Amino acid sequence: MRTISIILLFLTLLIGGCNNPFCPELYDVSNEEIQNRTPEELLQNLERAYTERNINIYKSLLHPDFRFELLASEVSLIGIDMNNDGMRDSWWGYAQEVEYTDRMFNKGSSDGTYPPPDDIKLRLQIPPSERWENDPEVGHEDWIIIPCNFDLILSYQESNSSITANGIARFYLRPEGNGWKIAIWRDESNI
């Protein structure tokens, strides 16, 4: 009888310690601290921010002096007047980038043409570190530039449609503390 009791106790402890693979634990990532210890980890977190449509993760990747830079051919189409001189500029800063990305993730286009997408996929082809570049600008000696081919797909289930962009993004990364931040995102996409 004692042997049966020990076996039952052992089985109870064993079964109680098992996880059900069909019902994995859910983790609350709202207070999770995002680590960007390496440039690769930073860019993987960028993909994650888009996939999860998580503006807090996205904001944690950007340096406070962040700039999004456009191709000259896109300035007349999507450029904004950043310095109030009456002309569209080829860049915008941190606040505008966070606003635009939050709108894409959660609210849709500002003119109401598009609702927020049902699914977002950002795929970056991160090249090996031998293909990374040093930023030649004075004062940026510790920055690196990573040119990534990318595919961005915004999917809309109701209309069974999608919007895609692809091309090259040049990420100018600068070290900050024990990690990295995106200082400049130079877009060379084909919309």
N, C-alpha and C positions, 0 to 999 in steps of 0.2 A: 504494500500500500504506500509505503514511504517513497519507493522508487517511482511509482505512478505520479505522486504529488510533485516530486522534483521534476519529472519530465513535463508535466502540465505547466508548472511554473516557468520552466525554461522555454517551452513553446509560446506561452503567453508573452514573455519578454521579447522573444524573437519576432513574433508576429507584430507586436506593438511597436517595434523599432523599424519596421519595413515601411517604405513609401509605396503608394499606389502609383504605378507608372502611367495609368490612365487618368489620374487626377493630380497633376503636379502642383506643388506649392505655388501660390501667387505671391509675388514680391512687390511691395510698395516702393516705387522708384521716385516718388515725388520729393523725398528728402535725400536721395542718393547723391553723393558727391561724385561728380564726373572726373575721372582721371584722364589727363592728356600728357602722360609721362613721355611719350615718344611721338614723333610726327605721324607715324602709322596709326597709333591709337587715336590721335586727334581726328584723322580723316575717317577712321572707322566710326567714331562717335558722331561725325557729321552725317554719315549714311544712316546711323541709328536715329538721329534727331529727325531726319526726313521720314524714315519708315514709321516711326512712332508718332510723328507730327507733334513733337515735344519742343515747344518754344523755349523752355527752361534749359534743356540740354543745349539747344542751339545757341542761346545767349552765352552759355558758359564756354563756348568755343571761340568767341570773338574777343579780340582785344578792344579796349574802350576807344581807341583811335582807329577802329576798323574802317576800311574803304572798300566798296564794291565798285570795280571799274569796268566800263563797257567798251566794246569795240567802237571805233569812230562811226561805222555804218549804222549802229543802233542808237546813237545819241538823239537823232531827230525823232525816233520812234518811241523810246522809253526813257530818255534822259530827263532829268529834272533840274531846275534852277537852284543850285546849292548856295550860290554866293549873291543872290538877289541882283544880278546885273541884267536881267531880262533875257538871258540866253540859257539854253539847256546845257548842262554840264555832263561830262562823261563819267561821272562817279557820284556816289552818295555815301553817307556815313552810317555809323552804328545805329542811331535811332531810326532812320528810314529803313535800314535793312531789317531790323527787328520788326518794325511795323509791317513791311511788305511780306516777310516770311510768316508772321503770325496770321496775316490775312490769307495767305495761300493755305496754311495749315488748317485754319479754323473758320474763316468767314467768306472766302470767295473773292472774286474780283470787285474792285471798288465801284465799278459801273454796273454791277449786278448781272453782267453777261454770264459769268460762270459762278456756280456755287462752289463751296470747298470740295476738293476731290474726295472720292471715297477711298482712294488708295494712292499712295505716293511711293515711288521707288527711285532712289538715287543710287546709281552704281558707279563707283570710282575705280579706275584701273590705276592703282598706285604703283609707280615704277620702282625698280630696285634703287637703293640709295646711291648707287654709282651714277645714276642719271639725274640726281637732284643737283640743283645749282646753288652756288653762293650768291647772295644778293650783292651786286657790285656798288650799290649806293653808299656814300659816306655815311657813317653812323649805323649802318645795317650789317656790319661785319659778322655778327653772330646769327643773322637771319638766313633761312634757306628758302629756296623756291622749288616747289614740287609741281611739275606739269602733269596733270591727270586727264586722260580721256574720261569722259563721263557720259552717262545716259540718264536722263531724268524723264520719268513717265508719270503723268497725272491722269488717273483713271476715274471715269464717271459711269457708275453702274446704270443709273436711270436712263441715260441717253446712249448707253453702250458705246461710249467714245473715249478718246484719250488725247492728251496734248503731250507731245514729246519734244525734248530738246537734247541735243548732243553736241559734242565738240571737245574742246580742251579748256580746262580751268587751270589757271596758274595760281597756286596758293603760296603766298608769301607768309611764312611762319616765323614768329619770333619767340625766343625763349622768355618765359615769365615764371619766376619762382622755380618750382621743381617740374615745370611742364612747358607746354607750348600753346600759343594762341594764334588764330588767323588774324594777321594784320591787314592784308590785302587779298581780295579775291578778284583776280582779273579774268573776266569771262570772255571766252572766245568760242561761243556756242553758235550753233545753227538752229534757229527757231523755225 
